[in-house]
Amino acid sequence: MAGRFLPQRDVDLITRVSRELLGDKQNSKDGLINQEVVIYKPSLQESSVNMYGEAAGGKKVYKNGVQMAALVTAEDFDFNTDEFGPDANQTATFSFLRQSFIDASMVLEIGDLIDWNYGYFEVGSINENQLVGGMFDQNLSVVANTFLIRKSSVQIERVRSI
């Protein structure tokens, strides 16, 4: 629903231009940014849990991935070395168009994995506060703050494109 000073056609124009910039598969593959990530959701039925309700052995099983266009901002790697060897740490921010999740019938949640740049990033927090015209029902983006996790703790299936 558009407001008095921001008609629906303006909201549609903002969404269409944003999709073209990102290179979203729904409109075109020739976007200016053209970064694609794969989002994996945990499969609660297939993951075994211990008596504390945590994934047994730290191993979660994930559902098929969904490929989406995103704007990625990644920090530099930080390496820690201890008695077990080097360990890489990195944080990244992934920005998505909210309409892409609506089209895919999907909701991004804390604990989901994002596959990008040969690494897996776990979603730690989500912000959905970029409102078009200040109207709460015209939310434009979903921003996920993530951190790099070890590949050894991931059991991933194949990718599903939308």
Summary of the structure (lengths in Angstrom):
residues: 162
radius of gyration: 17.8
end to end distance: 25.9
largest distance: 62.7
contacts: 448
relative contact order: 0.22
helix: 19%
strand: 41%
